[in-house]
């Protein structure tokens, strides 16, 4: 069989989908169409054929978007894959529409709604484009039920096309449980991800200032990741004042999860937060917002705490509440998080479910999926 995977980011594909790609390679040829931003050589060593694809992720330009559609149309017409699997907005829309025009089977992944669905006017346009592009999709994968409900409610797709996954799942062999760290030098809160408004960093920084003033050296705040340009001076000032320690981007987050006592993500919206899944798998308590894509990763009061979105006071209250627990209670929260990951978010189960749907919609006769043993 021949599979074509179309995405907007080679690094993210490697981070969260390489297990799925490996399973597809067991069934036949895998072609990856993506911008080369890391790990494309790793995919090639796995046996994939990688095609570099120019794509403007964060802007709408009719000329370049039309050229992107034409590129996908030529690629799909030439390769004639048995199945096309698309990730992220532009591949979903433009490669999806090309597949529907060419009569090639495809399945779509909605990894989160993002900013376009929050802006009036733009949301209507993006909804219409998805409706046109996804009409002939075999199934549409969602990472949480709330996002799926919105697509059905807006009549973008019928309920019959919906498949809800537990996000991308988490590799429990890679993100192993780590013992709770010593508290001798204080409690460490970790934020890992892009430092941008929609991740709730304004609320986080305000809460960190208050808690640092209250607890002093008993509390520490680590930031790992890229920051948007508008936050350059803010992060530098916070670091200079000793409120946060900025570590920059790190390819391997595991040492930072292991060193943390609690991972904080006050995001406004997520498809399914991989950071929360990875840190819970490591055995760390979570504090995150009560929104779809975050709340699923936490048993409130058991493996962490949920706070109100866009509320610095609510975030501060939950972080303060965590600090007032005993060390035994904080460690127990981490163990409960690992148990939740084992019960519901094991990567093997997510890959199995994804493969069954993909193969059910391939042209011709597809082999049965062999269930992976955890």
C-alpha positions in Angstrom: 0.0 0.0 0.0 1.0 3.6 -0.5 0.3 6.3 2.2 0.8 10.0 1.8 1.0 12.1 5.0 0.6 15.8 4.6 1.5 18.2 7.5 2.9 21.7 8.2 5.8 20.8 10.5 8.3 17.9 10.3 9.5 18.4 13.9 6.0 18.1 15.3 5.2 15.1 13.2 8.3 13.3 14.6 7.5 14.3 18.1 3.9 13.1 18.2 3.3 10.7 15.2 6.4 8.7 14.6 4.9 5.6 16.2 2.0 5.9 13.7 4.4 6.4 10.8 6.3 3.3 11.9 3.1 1.2 11.8 2.2 2.6 8.3 5.7 1.6 7.1 4.9 -2.0 8.1 2.0 -1.9 5.6 3.8 -0.3 2.7 5.3 2.9 1.3 5.1 6.2 3.2 5.5 9.6 1.6 5.8 12.7 3.8 5.0 16.1 2.4 6.0 18.8 4.9 8.3 21.8 5.5 11.7 20.6 6.7 12.1 22.0 10.2 13.8 19.1 11.9 13.8 15.3 12.0 13.3 14.8 8.2 16.5 12.8 8.1 15.2 10.6 10.9 12.1 9.9 8.9 14.3 9.1 5.9 16.3 6.6 8.0 13.0 5.0 9.0 12.3 4.4 5.3 10.0 7.3 4.5 10.3 9.3 1.3 10.3 13.0 2.3 9.2 15.8 0.1 10.0 19.3 1.2 6.9 21.5 1.0 6.8 25.3 1.3 4.0 26.4 3.5 3.2 29.7 5.3 1.8 28.4 8.6 0.6 31.7 10.2 -0.7 33.9 7.4 -3.3 33.8 4.7 -2.0 34.8 1.3 -4.3 34.0 -1.7 -1.4 33.7 -4.1 0.8 31.4 -2.0 -2.2 29.4 -0.8 -3.3 28.8 -4.4 0.2 27.6 -5.3 0.1 25.3 -2.2 -3.2 23.8 -3.5 -1.7 23.3 -6.9 1.3 21.6 -5.4 -0.8 19.2 -3.5 -3.0 18.5 -6.5 0.0 17.6 -8.6 1.6 15.5 -5.9 -1.6 13.5 -5.3 -2.4 13.1 -9.0 1.2 11.9 -9.6 1.5 9.5 -6.6 -2.1 8.2 -6.5 -1.7 6.9 -2.9 -4.1 4.5 -1.4 -4.7 6.9 1.5 -3.8 10.5 2.3 -3.6 11.5 6.0 -3.6 15.3 6.6 -2.7 17.3 9.7 -3.2 21.1 10.5 -5.4 23.7 8.9 -3.8 24.3 5.5 -3.0 20.7 4.6 -6.5 19.7 5.9 -8.2 22.3 3.6 -6.0 22.3 0.5 -4.8 18.7 0.4 -8.2 17.5 1.4 -9.9 19.4 -1.4 -7.4 18.1 -3.9 -8.1 14.5 -2.7 -11.9 15.1 -3.1 -11.4 16.5 -6.6 -9.1 13.5 -7.6 -11.2 10.8 -6.0 -8.3 9.7 -3.7 -9.3 8.5 -0.2 -8.2 10.7 2.7 -8.6 11.1 6.4 -8.3 14.4 8.3 -6.8 15.3 11.7 -8.2 18.3 13.6 -5.5 18.9 16.3 -7.3 21.9 17.9 -9.3 24.8 16.7 -6.8 27.6 17.2 -7.1 31.3 16.7 -9.1 31.2 13.4 -12.2 29.7 15.1 -12.1 32.4 17.8 -12.3 35.4 15.5 -15.7 36.4 14.1 -15.7 36.6 10.4 -12.6 34.5 10.0 -14.4 31.6 11.9 -17.2 31.6 9.3 -14.7 31.6 6.4 -12.6 28.8 8.0 -15.8 26.8 8.7 -16.9 27.1 5.1 -13.5 26.0 3.8 -13.4 23.0 6.1 -17.0 22.1 5.0 -16.0 22.0 1.3 -12.6 20.3 1.9 -13.9 17.6 4.3 -17.1 16.5 2.4 -15.4 13.3 1.1 -13.1 12.6 4.0 -13.4 9.0 5.2 -13.2 10.1 8.8 -12.2 13.3 10.7 -10.1 12.7 13.8 -10.5 15.0 16.8 -8.4 15.2 19.9 -11.4 16.0 22.2 -15.1 15.7 22.0 -15.9 19.4 22.4 -14.1 20.2 19.1 -16.0 17.5 17.4 -19.3 18.8 18.7 -18.5 22.2 17.3 -17.8 20.9 13.8 -21.1 19.0 13.9 -23.1 21.9 15.4 -21.8 24.2 12.7 -22.7 21.6 10.1 -19.1 21.4 8.8 -19.3 17.6 8.9 -22.0 15.1 9.9 -21.7 13.1 13.2 -21.0 10.0 11.2 -17.6 11.3 10.1 -16.4 11.9 13.7 -13.6 9.8 15.3 -12.5 11.1 18.7 -9.0 10.1 19.9 -7.3 10.6 23.2 -5.1 13.2 21.6 -1.9 11.8 20.1 -1.5 9.6 23.2 1.7 9.4 25.1 4.5 6.9 24.8 4.7 5.4 28.3 8.0 3.7 27.5 9.7 7.0 26.5 8.0 9.1 29.2 8.7 6.8 32.1 7.6 7.4 35.6 10.2 9.3 37.6 10.4 9.4 41.4 9.1 12.7 43.0 12.1 15.0 43.4 13.5 16.4 46.7 11.9 19.6 48.0 15.0 20.7 49.9 15.7 23.6 47.6 12.0 24.5 47.2 9.0 23.7 45.0 9.6 24.0 41.2 6.7 24.9 38.9 7.4 24.2 35.2 5.9 25.9 32.1 6.9 24.1 28.9 5.7 25.4 25.5 5.5 28.5 23.4 5.4 31.6 25.5 2.4 33.3 23.9 -0.8 35.0 25.1 -3.1 32.1 24.2 -1.1 29.7 26.4 -2.1 31.9 29.4 1.4 33.2 30.1 0.1 36.6 31.2 -1.9 35.0 34.0 1.1 32.7 34.8 3.5 35.6 35.1 1.2 37.6 37.4 0.6 34.6 39.6 4.4 33.9 39.7 5.1 37.4 40.9 2.6 37.1 43.7 3.8 33.7 44.8 7.5 34.6 44.7 6.8 37.7 46.9 4.9 35.4 49.3 7.1 32.3 49.4 10.5 33.7 48.4 13.1 30.9 47.8 10.6 28.2 48.7 9.2 28.5 45.2 10.8 28.5 41.7 9.4 28.9 38.2 11.1 27.3 35.1 10.2 28.3 31.6 11.2 26.1 28.7 10.4 26.9 25.0 10.3 29.6 22.4 8.8 33.0 23.2 6.9 35.2 20.8 8.7 38.4 20.0 6.2 40.5 22.0 7.3 38.7 25.1 11.1 39.2 24.8 11.3 42.1 27.2 8.9 40.6 29.6 10.8 37.3 29.9 14.1 39.1 30.2 12.8 41.4 32.9 11.2 38.4 34.9 14.5 36.5 34.6 16.5 39.6 35.7 14.3 40.0 38.8 14.8 36.4 39.7 11.1 35.5 39.4 11.6 32.9 36.6 14.5 31.0 35.0 14.3 30.8 31.3 16.0 27.7 29.7 15.1 28.3 26.1 14.0 25.6 23.7 15.0 22.0 24.5 14.4 19.1 22.2 14.2 16.6 25.1 11.8 17.8 27.8 12.1 14.8 30.0 14.8 16.1 32.4 12.7 19.2 33.0 9.6 17.2 33.8 11.7 15.0 36.1 13.1 18.1 38.0 9.6 19.7 38.4 7.2 19.2 41.2 4.2 20.5 39.2 3.7 21.4 35.6 1.5 24.4 34.8 -0.4 25.1 31.6 -3.1 27.9 31.8 -3.9 27.6 28.1 -7.1 29.2 26.6 -7.6 26.3 24.2 -5.9 23.0 23.1 -6.7 20.1 20.9 -5.1 17.8 23.5 -2.0 19.1 25.3 0.9 16.8 24.8 2.8 18.6 27.5 0.2 17.6 30.0 0.2 14.0 28.9 4.0 13.8 29.0 4.4 15.4 32.4 1.6 13.3 33.9 3.2 10.2 32.5 6.4 11.2 34.2 4.5 11.4 37.5 4.0 15.1 38.0 1.0 16.9 39.3 -0.7 19.3 36.8 -2.4 22.7 37.1 -4.3 23.6 34.0 -7.4 25.3 32.8 -10.9 23.8 32.7 -11.1 23.8 28.9 -11.3 21.0 26.4 -7.9 19.6 25.6 -6.6 20.3 29.1 -9.3 19.0 31.5 -9.2 15.5 30.1 -5.6 15.1 31.3 -6.4 15.9 34.9 -8.5 14.3 37.7 -9.3 17.6 39.5 -8.2 17.4 43.1 -6.6 13.9 42.5 -3.8 14.3 39.9 -3.8 18.1 39.9 -6.1 21.1 39.9 -8.2 22.9 37.3 -8.5 26.6 37.2 -10.7 29.0 35.3 -9.4 30.1 31.9 -8.1 33.7 31.6 -8.2 34.2 35.4 -5.0 35.1 37.2 -6.7 34.9 40.5 -8.0 31.3 39.9 -4.6 30.2 38.7 -2.9 31.8 41.7 -5.4 30.1 44.1 -4.7 26.6 42.6 -0.9 27.1 42.7 -1.2 28.4 46.3 -3.3 25.4 47.1 -0.7 23.0 45.7 2.0 24.7 47.8 0.0 24.2 50.9 -0.2 20.4 50.4 2.1 18.1 52.2 5.0 16.6 50.2 3.2 13.2 50.4 0.1 14.7 48.9 2.0 16.4 46.1 3.8 13.1 45.3 0.5 11.2 45.3 -0.9 13.6 42.7 1.9 12.7 40.4 1.3 9.0 40.9 -2.4 9.4 40.1 -1.5 11.3 36.9 0.7 8.3 35.7 -2.2 5.9 36.5 -4.6 8.1 34.4 -2.1 8.0 31.4 -1.8 4.2 31.7 -5.6 3.8 31.8 -6.6 6.1 29.0 -3.8 7.7 27.0 -1.4 4.9 26.1 0.1 5.7 22.7 -0.4 2.1 21.5 -4.1 2.3 21.9 -4.4 5.6 20.1 -2.3 4.3 17.2 -4.4 1.1 16.9 -7.7 3.1 16.8 -6.2 5.5 14.2 -5.0 2.7 12.0 -8.3 0.8 12.1 -10.1 4.0 10.8 -7.5 4.7 8.1 -7.5 1.2 6.7 -11.3 1.0 6.8 -11.4 3.9 4.3 -8.5 2.9 2.0 -9.3 2.0 -1.6 -9.2 -1.7 -2.3 -8.7 -4.4 0.3 -6.7 -3.3 3.4 -5.0 -5.6 5.8 -6.4 -6.1 9.3 -4.8 -4.1 12.1 -2.7 -6.1 14.5 -3.2 -4.7 18.0 0.0 -3.4 19.7 0.7 -4.9 23.1 1.6 -2.2 25.7 
